[in-house]
Amino acid sequence: MNRGKMLTNCRIVLVQPHYAGNIGSTARVMRNFGLRDLFLVAPVADHRGKDARRMSTHGQAILDAARVVSTLDDALAGCLVVLATSANVEGLYRSQSHGRPDEMLPRLTRMLPNGPCAVVFGPEPSGLSNAEVARCHGVIRILTDAEYPSLNLAQSVAICLYELRRQWLHDQGLATRDAQEVAAFEDQERMFERLREALEAVHFLYGAKAEPLMHAVRLMIARANPSPNEVRILFGLARQLLWVAKHGPTSAGESDDVP
């Protein structure tokens, strides 16, 4: 395995970027730190325009190769570990799994030998929504002053990629850890949807506690970096829970509808 290529497995995902200069500056920073894979989710700004190119010094090729997609799920397809970035770590979807770049990024760098991972940045005016944060496996918070915590988008990318590269270089002399295969993001998402359906059917999830409980279940499973086989086991668990909820626990249920 060519360890020198592993860092390029990290995707940078900009959700609805509003300013072309920030997209260009992000491309430059990616070139600085050895990344190439830029995804733009429903961008407002033109990443091929003169403002983006002017700020992308030596990163024009990254701009030219940037992939424009409609949804966050499209950008994260195939990813093993996904980290959001946000100055806001309050509330259900942000408080349970957040930390500084040096605390959160080692998990991602350890998985790079196994496949693509992603760091997700929100739009300049508002940052990532709760729904977008909930799709990720954790939140990176850069420690800024509480009086004005919001960083420029490209500055946030630069800080995170500095730490990403530092962690990656630290790992170069180490044996690859967590080398087991991890289920792709979209397969995990399908499993979570089926598991939610099953847990609702057996009334584990109900009422006001449903969302906090499901979010806690998501984080618990995601922290384990589930393998494809483990995701299939969880699909099977959900299938049996649904069968019992429908027919009762009098006999074992059998079904061929493996998603």
DRENTOR-429255 format. One line per field, with one value per residue: z negated, x negated, y of N, C-alpha, C in turn. Coordinates in nm, 2 decimals, decimal comma, always signed. Atoms other than C-alpha are relative to their C-alpha. Layout:
REM DRENTOR-429255
n_up	Z|... $
n_east	X|... $
n_north	Y|... $
ca_up	Z|... $
ca_east	X|... $
ca_north	Y|... $
c_up	Z|... $
c_east	X|... $
c_north	Y|... $
//
This chain:
REM DRENTOR-429255
n_up	+0,00|-0,01|+0,11|-0,05|-0,07|+0,08|+0,04|-0,11|+0,03|+0,08|-0,07|+0,06|-0,05|+0,03|-0,02|-0,05|+0,01|-0,06|-0,05|-0,09|+0,05|+0,10|-0,07|-0,05|+0,11|+0,05|-0,09|+0,03|+0,12|-0,03|-0,07|+0,10|+0,09|-0,07|-0,03|-0,14|-0,03|+0,05|-0,03|+0,02|+0,01|-0,04|+0,03|-0,04|-0,08|-0,12|+0,03|-0,12|-0,04|+0,02|+0,15|+0,05|-0,05|+0,06|+0,14|+0,01|-0,04|-0,02|+0,03|-0,10|-0,04|+0,10|-0,04|-0,13|+0,02|+0,11|-0,03|+0,04|+0,03|+0,05|+0,14|+0,09|-0,01|-0,12|+0,02|+0,10|-0,04|+0,01|+0,10|+0,12|+0,12|-0,05|+0,11|-0,03|+0,06|+0,04|+0,12|+0,09|+0,05|+0,09|-0,05|-0,01|-0,11|+0,00|+0,14|+0,04|-0,07|-0,06|+0,05|-0,07|-0,12|+0,04|+0,07|-0,09|-0,12|+0,00|-0,05|-0,15|-0,07|+0,02|-0,10|-0,14|-0,08|-0,04|-0,10|+0,01|+0,12|-0,04|+0,10|-0,06|+0,05|-0,03|-0,07|+0,07|+0,08|+0,10|+0,05|-0,02|+0,07|+0,09|-0,08|-0,07|+0,11|+0,04|-0,10|+0,01|+0,12|+0,10|-0,04|+0,03|+0,04|+0,01|+0,12|-0,02|+0,11|+0,01|-0,04|-0,14|-0,02|-0,14|-0,09|-0,14|-0,05|-0,05|+0,12|+0,07|-0,08|+0,02|+0,13|+0,00|-0,08|+0,07|+0,10|-0,07|-0,06|+0,11|+0,05|-0,11|+0,00|+0,12|-0,02|-0,11|+0,05|+0,08|-0,07|-0,02|+0,10|-0,05|-0,14|-0,04|-0,10|+0,06|-0,10|-0,07|+0,06|-0,05|+0,06|+0,14|+0,00|-0,03|+0,12|+0,10|-0,03|+0,03|+0,15|+0,06|-0,02|+0,09|+0,13|+0,02|+0,00|+0,13|+0,09|+0,06|-0,03|-0,01|+0,07|+0,00|+0,02|-0,12|-0,07|+0,08|+0,01|-0,13|-0,02|+0,08|-0,07|-0,11|+0,04|+0,06|-0,11|-0,08|+0,07|-0,01|-0,14|-0,03|-0,13|-0,08|+0,06|+0,12|-0,04|-0,04|+0,12|+0,05|-0,09|+0,05|+0,13|-0,02|-0,07|+0,10|+0,08|-0,08|-0,01|+0,13|+0,03|-0,08|+0,02|+0,14|+0,02|+0,02|-0,07|-0,07|-0,13|-0,11|-0,11|-0,10|-0,05|+0,05|-0,08 $
n_east	-0,08|+0,07|-0,05|+0,01|-0,12|-0,11|-0,06|-0,10|-0,13|-0,09|-0,08|-0,05|-0,14|-0,06|-0,14|-0,06|+0,09|-0,06|+0,10|+0,09|+0,13|+0,02|+0,03|+0,14|+0,10|-0,01|+0,07|+0,14|+0,04|+0,00|+0,13|+0,11|+0,00|+0,01|-0,13|-0,04|-0,14|-0,09|-0,15|-0,09|-0,14|-0,09|+0,07|-0,06|+0,10|+0,05|+0,13|+0,08|+0,01|+0,13|+0,02|+0,05|+0,14|+0,10|+0,03|+0,04|+0,14|+0,06|-0,10|-0,10|-0,04|-0,10|-0,13|-0,05|-0,05|-0,10|-0,13|-0,12|-0,11|-0,13|-0,03|+0,11|+0,01|+0,07|+0,14|+0,05|-0,01|+0,12|+0,09|+0,01|-0,01|-0,04|+0,00|-0,05|+0,07|-0,09|+0,03|-0,12|+0,00|-0,11|-0,12|+0,00|+0,07|+0,13|+0,06|+0,03|+0,13|+0,07|+0,13|+0,09|+0,05|+0,09|-0,08|-0,10|+0,06|+0,07|-0,09|-0,01|+0,13|+0,02|-0,08|+0,03|+0,05|-0,10|-0,09|-0,03|-0,06|-0,04|-0,02|-0,11|-0,01|-0,13|+0,00|+0,05|-0,09|-0,07|+0,06|-0,08|-0,13|+0,00|-0,02|+0,13|+0,09|-0,05|+0,04|+0,14|+0,04|+0,05|+0,01|+0,13|-0,01|+0,12|-0,02|+0,01|-0,05|-0,14|-0,06|-0,02|+0,06|-0,01|+0,12|-0,01|-0,01|+0,13|+0,09|-0,04|+0,06|+0,14|+0,03|-0,03|+0,10|+0,13|+0,00|-0,01|+0,13|+0,09|-0,03|+0,04|+0,14|+0,03|-0,04|+0,08|+0,09|-0,07|-0,08|-0,14|-0,09|-0,14|+0,01|-0,11|-0,08|-0,11|-0,11|-0,01|-0,09|-0,14|-0,05|-0,03|-0,12|-0,12|-0,01|-0,06|-0,14|-0,07|+0,00|-0,10|-0,14|-0,02|+0,00|-0,14|-0,10|+0,00|-0,02|+0,12|+0,00|-0,13|-0,02|+0,11|+0,13|+0,04|+0,11|+0,13|+0,04|+0,05|+0,13|+0,10|+0,02|+0,08|+0,13|+0,06|+0,04|+0,10|+0,13|+0,06|+0,04|-0,05|+0,04|-0,12|-0,07|-0,07|-0,12|-0,10|-0,05|-0,09|-0,12|-0,08|-0,07|-0,12|-0,10|-0,06|-0,08|-0,12|-0,08|-0,06|-0,10|-0,12|-0,06|+0,01|+0,13|-0,03|+0,10|+0,10|-0,04|+0,09|-0,03|+0,11|+0,02|+0,12|+0,02 $
n_north	-0,12|-0,12|-0,09|-0,13|-0,04|+0,02|-0,13|-0,04|+0,06|-0,09|-0,09|-0,12|-0,02|-0,13|+0,00|-0,13|-0,11|-0,12|-0,10|+0,06|-0,01|+0,11|+0,13|+0,00|+0,01|+0,14|+0,07|-0,03|+0,06|+0,14|+0,03|-0,01|+0,12|+0,12|+0,05|-0,03|+0,03|-0,11|+0,02|-0,12|+0,04|-0,11|-0,13|-0,12|-0,08|+0,07|+0,05|-0,01|-0,14|-0,06|-0,02|+0,13|+0,03|-0,10|+0,04|+0,15|+0,00|+0,13|+0,10|+0,00|+0,13|+0,05|-0,06|+0,05|+0,13|+0,00|+0,06|-0,07|+0,10|-0,07|+0,02|+0,04|+0,14|+0,02|-0,03|+0,09|+0,14|+0,08|-0,04|+0,09|-0,09|-0,14|-0,09|-0,14|-0,11|-0,10|-0,07|+0,02|+0,13|+0,01|+0,07|+0,15|+0,05|-0,05|+0,01|+0,13|+0,05|-0,11|-0,02|-0,08|+0,07|+0,10|+0,11|+0,06|+0,04|+0,13|+0,11|+0,00|+0,03|+0,15|+0,07|-0,04|+0,11|+0,10|-0,06|-0,14|-0,07|-0,13|-0,11|-0,08|-0,14|-0,06|-0,13|-0,11|-0,07|+0,07|+0,12|+0,12|+0,01|+0,11|+0,12|+0,04|+0,04|+0,14|+0,10|+0,02|+0,08|-0,09|-0,14|-0,07|-0,14|-0,07|-0,08|-0,15|-0,08|+0,00|-0,12|+0,00|+0,14|+0,05|-0,02|+0,01|+0,14|+0,05|+0,01|+0,13|+0,11|+0,00|+0,05|+0,15|+0,08|+0,01|+0,11|+0,13|+0,04|+0,02|+0,13|+0,10|+0,01|+0,07|+0,14|+0,06|+0,11|+0,09|+0,10|-0,04|+0,04|+0,00|+0,03|+0,07|-0,07|-0,07|-0,02|-0,13|-0,09|+0,02|+0,13|-0,03|-0,08|+0,09|+0,08|-0,08|-0,02|+0,13|+0,02|-0,09|+0,05|+0,12|-0,05|-0,06|+0,11|+0,06|-0,11|-0,05|-0,14|-0,05|-0,13|-0,10|+0,06|+0,08|-0,06|+0,02|+0,14|+0,05|-0,06|+0,07|+0,13|-0,03|-0,03|+0,12|+0,09|-0,06|+0,00|+0,13|+0,02|+0,13|+0,06|+0,04|+0,11|-0,05|-0,07|+0,10|+0,06|-0,09|+0,01|+0,12|-0,03|-0,08|+0,08|+0,09|-0,09|-0,03|+0,12|+0,02|-0,11|+0,03|+0,13|+0,05|+0,08|+0,14|+0,09|-0,07|-0,05|+0,01|-0,09|+0,00|-0,14|-0,07|-0,12 $
ca_up	+0,00|+0,10|-0,23|-0,04|+0,14|-0,16|-0,25|+0,09|-0,05|-0,25|-0,09|-0,17|-0,14|-0,13|-0,17|+0,02|+0,03|+0,09|+0,18|+0,47|+0,30|+0,01|+0,26|+0,43|+0,10|-0,01|+0,31|+0,23|-0,12|+0,01|+0,24|-0,05|-0,26|+0,01|+0,06|+0,40|+0,36|+0,33|+0,32|+0,35|+0,23|+0,41|+0,43|+0,45|+0,58|+0,91|+0,84|+1,20|+1,20|+1,18|+0,80|+0,72|+0,95|+0,82|+0,47|+0,56|+0,62|+0,76|+0,67|+1,00|+1,09|+0,77|+0,87|+1,22|+1,08|+0,80|+0,80|+0,78|+0,62|+0,51|+0,16|-0,13|-0,10|+0,26|+0,14|-0,14|+0,06|-0,01|-0,30|-0,62|-0,87|-0,83|-1,06|-1,06|-1,16|-1,37|-1,63|-1,78|-1,99|-2,18|-2,16|-2,09|-1,76|-1,85|-2,23|-2,24|-2,01|-1,96|-2,02|-1,91|-1,57|-1,75|-1,94|-1,65|-1,35|-1,46|-1,41|-1,05|-0,97|-1,10|-0,85|-0,54|-0,44|-0,41|-0,19|-0,16|-0,46|-0,47|-0,66|-0,61|-0,63|-0,63|-0,44|-0,54|-0,66|-0,88|-0,92|-0,91|-1,00|-1,28|-1,01|-0,83|-1,16|-1,25|-0,93|-1,05|-1,31|-1,51|-1,52|-1,51|-1,71|-1,67|-2,00|-1,93|-2,16|-2,28|-2,19|-1,82|-1,76|-1,38|-1,16|-0,79|-0,59|-0,43|-0,77|-0,92|-0,64|-0,69|-1,06|-1,01|-0,73|-0,92|-1,20|-0,96|-0,79|-1,13|-1,25|-0,92|-0,93|-1,29|-1,17|-0,89|-1,11|-1,28|-1,18|-1,03|-1,30|-1,27|-0,95|-0,94|-0,65|-0,75|-0,59|-0,35|-0,47|-0,25|-0,38|-0,74|-0,66|-0,52|-0,83|-1,06|-0,88|-0,91|-1,28|-1,36|-1,20|-1,41|-1,73|-1,68|-1,61|-1,95|-2,12|-2,22|-2,04|-2,11|-2,21|-2,30|-2,38|-2,03|-1,87|-2,16|-2,19|-1,82|-1,80|-2,09|-1,91|-1,60|-1,78|-1,97|-1,65|-1,45|-1,71|-1,66|-1,28|-1,19|-0,92|-0,63|-0,81|-1,13|-0,94|-0,79|-1,14|-1,25|-0,94|-1,06|-1,41|-1,28|-1,05|-1,34|-1,56|-1,29|-1,25|-1,63|-1,65|-1,37|-1,46|-1,83|-1,99|-1,96|-1,70|-1,51|-1,21|-0,87|-0,59|-0,27|-0,23|-0,31|-0,21 $
ca_east	+0,00|-0,13|-0,10|-0,20|+0,13|+0,35|+0,40|+0,58|+0,85|+0,98|+1,26|+1,33|+1,70|+1,83|+2,20|+2,37|+2,06|+2,17|+1,84|+1,62|+1,31|+1,36|+1,38|+1,06|+0,88|+1,00|+0,85|+0,52|+0,51|+0,59|+0,29|+0,07|+0,16|+0,17|+0,54|+0,72|+1,08|+1,32|+1,70|+1,94|+2,29|+2,54|+2,29|+2,43|+2,10|+1,93|+1,62|+1,50|+1,52|+1,24|+1,28|+1,23|+0,93|+0,76|+0,77|+0,67|+0,30|+0,15|+0,48|+0,66|+0,65|+0,84|+1,11|+1,13|+1,18|+1,42|+1,74|+2,07|+2,35|+2,71|+2,71|+2,48|+2,55|+2,42|+2,09|+2,05|+2,12|+1,87|+1,71|+1,60|+1,57|+1,74|+1,67|+1,86|+1,72|+1,90|+1,85|+2,19|+2,17|+2,49|+2,80|+2,88|+2,70|+2,38|+2,31|+2,27|+1,96|+1,75|+1,39|+1,09|+0,93|+0,65|+0,91|+1,14|+0,91|+0,70|+1,00|+1,03|+0,66|+0,65|+0,92|+0,77|+0,58|+0,91|+1,10|+1,25|+1,33|+1,47|+1,45|+1,77|+1,79|+2,11|+2,22|+2,07|+2,39|+2,52|+2,29|+2,42|+2,78|+2,87|+2,99|+2,65|+2,46|+2,67|+2,55|+2,19|+1,99|+1,87|+1,81|+1,48|+1,48|+1,20|+1,14|+1,20|+1,29|+1,65|+1,71|+1,67|+1,63|+1,71|+1,41|+1,38|+1,46|+1,11|+0,94|+1,14|+1,03|+0,67|+0,67|+0,83|+0,60|+0,29|+0,40|+0,50|+0,16|-0,02|+0,17|+0,11|-0,26|-0,27|-0,11|-0,36|-0,59|-0,32|-0,14|+0,20|+0,46|+0,83|+0,75|+1,08|+1,31|+1,57|+1,92|+1,98|+2,17|+2,48|+2,50|+2,48|+2,75|+2,99|+2,92|+3,00|+3,33|+3,43|+3,32|+3,52|+3,83|+3,78|+3,71|+4,03|+4,22|+4,12|+4,18|+3,82|+3,84|+4,15|+4,26|+4,02|+3,74|+3,73|+3,49|+3,23|+3,24|+3,19|+2,91|+2,74|+2,78|+2,63|+2,33|+2,27|+2,27|+2,07|+1,79|+1,74|+1,67|+1,90|+1,79|+2,02|+2,09|+2,18|+2,42|+2,58|+2,62|+2,79|+3,02|+3,11|+3,18|+3,41|+3,58|+3,65|+3,77|+4,02|+4,13|+4,19|+4,37|+4,61|+4,66|+4,57|+4,28|+4,45|+4,20|+3,89|+3,96|+3,80|+3,77|+3,58|+3,60|+3,24|+3,20 $
ca_north	+0,00|+0,34|+0,54|+0,85|+0,85|+0,80|+1,17|+1,22|+0,99|+1,28|+1,48|+1,84|+1,91|+2,27|+2,29|+2,58|+2,80|+3,16|+3,34|+3,24|+3,37|+3,12|+2,83|+2,94|+2,99|+2,64|+2,50|+2,67|+2,54|+2,19|+2,21|+2,33|+2,02|+1,76|+1,71|+1,70|+1,60|+1,90|+1,85|+2,15|+2,08|+2,31|+2,60|+2,95|+3,10|+3,01|+2,80|+2,85|+3,23|+3,48|+3,55|+3,18|+3,14|+3,46|+3,32|+2,96|+3,03|+2,70|+2,53|+2,58|+2,22|+2,14|+2,39|+2,25|+1,90|+2,00|+1,79|+1,97|+1,76|+1,84|+1,69|+1,62|+1,25|+1,26|+1,42|+1,16|+0,85|+0,58|+0,76|+0,57|+0,86|+1,20|+1,49|+1,82|+2,15|+2,41|+2,68|+2,59|+2,28|+2,33|+2,11|+1,75|+1,70|+1,88|+1,83|+1,46|+1,41|+1,72|+1,81|+2,01|+1,93|+1,74|+1,53|+1,45|+1,41|+1,11|+0,88|+1,00|+0,98|+0,62|+0,53|+0,69|+0,38|+0,19|+0,44|+0,79|+1,01|+1,36|+1,69|+1,90|+2,28|+2,48|+2,79|+3,12|+3,29|+3,02|+2,72|+2,36|+2,29|+2,04|+1,79|+1,81|+1,78|+1,47|+1,30|+1,31|+1,11|+1,40|+1,77|+1,96|+2,28|+2,52|+2,70|+3,07|+3,35|+3,34|+3,70|+3,63|+3,25|+3,23|+3,19|+3,26|+2,95|+2,92|+2,99|+2,70|+2,47|+2,58|+2,50|+2,16|+2,06|+2,16|+1,93|+1,66|+1,66|+1,68|+1,37|+1,19|+1,26|+1,13|+0,80|+0,75|+0,54|+0,35|+0,03|+0,09|+0,08|+0,01|-0,17|-0,36|-0,28|-0,02|+0,00|+0,28|+0,59|+0,52|+0,16|+0,28|+0,54|+0,27|+0,06|+0,35|+0,42|+0,05|+0,04|+0,35|+0,20|-0,12|+0,07|+0,27|-0,05|-0,19|+0,14|+0,19|+0,52|+0,72|+1,07|+1,35|+1,11|+0,95|+1,19|+1,20|+0,83|+0,76|+1,01|+0,84|+0,50|+0,65|+0,79|+0,46|+0,25|+0,50|+0,52|+0,15|+0,19|-0,09|-0,33|-0,43|-0,76|-0,58|-0,35|-0,66|-0,80|-0,48|-0,50|-0,85|-0,73|-0,46|-0,71|-0,95|-0,66|-0,56|-0,92|-0,96|-0,62|-0,74|-1,11|-1,14|-1,34|-1,68|-1,81|-1,70|-1,48|-1,54|-1,29|-1,28|-0,90|-0,81|-0,45 $
c_up	+0,00|-0,11|+0,05|+0,07|-0,09|-0,04|+0,11|-0,02|-0,08|+0,09|-0,08|+0,06|-0,05|+0,04|+0,03|-0,03|+0,07|+0,07|+0,08|-0,05|-0,11|+0,07|+0,05|-0,11|-0,06|+0,10|-0,02|-0,12|+0,02|+0,07|-0,10|-0,08|+0,07|+0,03|+0,14|+0,02|-0,06|+0,05|-0,03|+0,01|+0,03|-0,02|+0,05|+0,09|+0,11|-0,03|+0,12|+0,04|-0,04|-0,15|-0,06|+0,05|-0,05|-0,13|-0,01|+0,03|+0,00|-0,03|+0,11|+0,05|-0,09|+0,03|+0,12|-0,02|-0,11|+0,05|-0,06|-0,02|-0,06|-0,15|-0,07|+0,01|+0,13|-0,02|-0,09|+0,04|+0,00|-0,11|-0,13|-0,12|+0,05|-0,13|+0,05|-0,07|-0,04|-0,13|-0,10|-0,04|-0,11|+0,06|+0,03|+0,10|-0,01|-0,13|-0,03|+0,05|+0,07|-0,07|+0,08|+0,12|-0,04|-0,07|+0,10|+0,13|+0,00|+0,04|+0,15|+0,06|-0,01|+0,11|+0,14|+0,08|+0,06|+0,10|-0,03|-0,13|+0,04|-0,12|+0,07|-0,06|+0,06|+0,08|-0,09|-0,09|-0,12|-0,06|+0,03|-0,08|-0,10|+0,08|+0,06|-0,11|-0,04|+0,10|-0,02|-0,13|-0,11|+0,05|-0,05|-0,04|-0,02|-0,12|+0,03|-0,12|+0,01|+0,05|+0,15|+0,05|+0,15|+0,08|+0,15|+0,05|+0,03|-0,12|-0,07|+0,07|-0,02|-0,13|+0,00|+0,08|-0,05|-0,10|+0,06|+0,05|-0,12|-0,06|+0,10|+0,00|-0,13|+0,02|+0,10|-0,05|-0,08|+0,09|+0,02|-0,10|+0,05|+0,14|+0,05|+0,10|-0,07|+0,11|+0,05|-0,07|+0,04|-0,06|-0,15|-0,01|+0,02|-0,13|-0,11|+0,02|-0,04|-0,15|-0,07|+0,02|-0,10|-0,15|-0,03|-0,01|-0,14|-0,11|-0,09|+0,02|+0,01|-0,07|+0,01|-0,01|+0,13|+0,06|-0,08|+0,00|+0,13|+0,03|-0,08|+0,06|+0,12|-0,04|-0,05|+0,11|+0,09|-0,06|+0,02|+0,14|+0,05|+0,14|+0,08|-0,06|-0,12|+0,04|+0,05|-0,12|-0,06|+0,09|-0,05|-0,13|+0,02|+0,07|-0,10|-0,10|+0,06|+0,01|-0,14|-0,03|+0,08|-0,04|-0,15|-0,01|-0,01|+0,08|+0,08|+0,14|+0,11|+0,11|+0,09|+0,05|-0,07|+0,08|+0,06 $
c_east	-0,09|+0,05|-0,01|+0,12|+0,12|+0,07|+0,10|+0,13|+0,10|+0,07|+0,02|+0,13|+0,04|+0,15|+0,05|-0,10|+0,05|-0,10|-0,11|-0,14|-0,03|-0,03|-0,14|-0,10|+0,00|-0,09|-0,15|-0,05|-0,01|-0,13|-0,12|-0,02|+0,01|+0,13|+0,05|+0,15|+0,10|+0,14|+0,07|+0,14|+0,09|-0,06|+0,09|-0,10|-0,05|-0,15|-0,09|-0,02|-0,13|-0,04|-0,06|-0,14|-0,10|-0,04|-0,06|-0,15|-0,06|+0,11|+0,11|+0,05|+0,10|+0,14|+0,06|+0,06|+0,10|+0,13|+0,11|+0,11|+0,12|+0,02|-0,13|-0,02|-0,08|-0,15|-0,06|+0,01|-0,13|-0,10|+0,01|+0,02|+0,03|+0,00|+0,05|-0,09|+0,10|-0,05|+0,11|+0,00|+0,11|+0,11|-0,03|-0,10|-0,15|-0,08|-0,06|-0,14|-0,07|-0,14|-0,09|-0,05|-0,10|+0,06|+0,08|-0,07|-0,08|+0,08|+0,01|-0,13|-0,03|+0,08|-0,04|-0,06|+0,11|+0,10|+0,03|+0,06|+0,03|+0,00|+0,10|+0,00|+0,13|-0,01|-0,04|+0,11|+0,05|-0,07|+0,09|+0,13|-0,01|+0,02|-0,13|-0,10|+0,03|-0,05|-0,15|-0,03|-0,06|-0,02|-0,13|+0,04|-0,13|+0,01|-0,03|+0,06|+0,16|+0,07|+0,03|-0,06|+0,00|-0,12|+0,04|-0,01|-0,14|-0,09|+0,03|-0,06|-0,15|-0,04|+0,02|-0,10|-0,14|+0,00|+0,01|-0,13|-0,09|+0,03|-0,04|-0,15|-0,05|+0,02|-0,09|-0,09|+0,07|+0,07|+0,14|+0,09|+0,14|+0,01|+0,12|+0,08|+0,12|+0,11|+0,01|+0,11|+0,14|+0,06|+0,03|+0,13|+0,13|+0,02|+0,07|+0,15|+0,08|+0,01|+0,09|+0,14|+0,03|+0,01|+0,13|+0,11|+0,01|+0,01|-0,12|-0,02|+0,15|+0,00|-0,12|-0,14|-0,05|-0,12|-0,13|-0,04|-0,06|-0,13|-0,11|-0,04|-0,09|-0,15|-0,07|-0,05|-0,11|-0,14|-0,07|-0,05|+0,05|-0,04|+0,12|+0,07|+0,08|+0,12|+0,10|+0,07|+0,11|+0,13|+0,08|+0,07|+0,12|+0,11|+0,08|+0,09|+0,13|+0,09|+0,08|+0,11|+0,13|+0,07|+0,00|-0,12|+0,03|-0,09|-0,10|+0,05|-0,11|+0,04|-0,11|-0,03|-0,12|-0,03|-0,14 $
c_north	+0,12|+0,10|+0,15|+0,05|+0,01|+0,13|+0,05|-0,07|+0,09|+0,10|+0,13|+0,04|+0,14|+0,00|+0,15|+0,12|+0,13|+0,09|-0,08|+0,00|-0,11|-0,13|+0,00|-0,01|-0,14|-0,09|+0,02|-0,07|-0,15|-0,04|+0,01|-0,13|-0,13|-0,07|+0,04|+0,00|+0,10|-0,03|+0,13|-0,05|+0,12|+0,14|+0,12|+0,08|-0,09|-0,03|+0,01|+0,15|+0,06|+0,02|-0,13|-0,03|+0,09|-0,04|-0,14|-0,02|-0,15|-0,11|-0,01|-0,14|-0,06|+0,06|-0,06|-0,14|-0,01|-0,07|+0,07|-0,10|+0,08|-0,02|-0,04|-0,15|-0,04|+0,02|-0,11|-0,15|-0,07|+0,03|-0,09|+0,08|+0,14|+0,09|+0,14|+0,10|+0,11|+0,07|-0,02|-0,15|-0,02|-0,08|-0,15|-0,05|+0,04|-0,03|-0,13|-0,05|+0,11|+0,01|+0,09|-0,08|-0,12|-0,12|-0,08|-0,06|-0,13|-0,12|+0,00|-0,04|-0,15|-0,08|+0,02|-0,11|-0,10|+0,06|+0,15|+0,04|+0,14|+0,09|+0,10|+0,14|+0,06|+0,13|+0,12|+0,07|-0,07|-0,12|-0,12|+0,00|-0,12|-0,13|-0,04|-0,05|-0,15|-0,11|-0,04|-0,07|+0,07|+0,14|+0,05|+0,14|+0,06|+0,10|+0,15|+0,07|+0,01|+0,12|+0,00|-0,14|-0,04|+0,04|+0,01|-0,14|-0,06|-0,01|-0,13|-0,12|-0,01|-0,07|-0,15|-0,08|+0,00|-0,11|-0,13|-0,05|-0,03|-0,14|-0,11|-0,02|-0,08|-0,15|-0,07|-0,12|-0,10|-0,10|+0,05|-0,06|+0,00|-0,04|-0,08|+0,08|+0,07|+0,02|+0,14|+0,09|-0,03|-0,13|+0,02|+0,08|-0,09|-0,08|+0,08|+0,03|-0,13|-0,02|+0,10|-0,05|-0,12|+0,05|+0,07|-0,10|-0,07|+0,10|+0,03|+0,15|+0,05|+0,14|+0,09|-0,06|-0,07|+0,05|-0,01|-0,14|-0,05|+0,07|-0,06|-0,14|+0,02|+0,02|-0,13|-0,09|+0,06|+0,00|-0,14|-0,03|-0,13|-0,05|-0,03|-0,12|+0,04|+0,08|-0,10|-0,06|+0,10|+0,01|-0,12|+0,02|+0,08|-0,08|-0,09|+0,08|+0,03|-0,12|-0,03|+0,11|-0,03|-0,13|-0,05|-0,09|-0,14|-0,09|+0,09|+0,05|-0,02|+0,09|+0,00|+0,14|+0,07|+0,12|+0,01 $
//
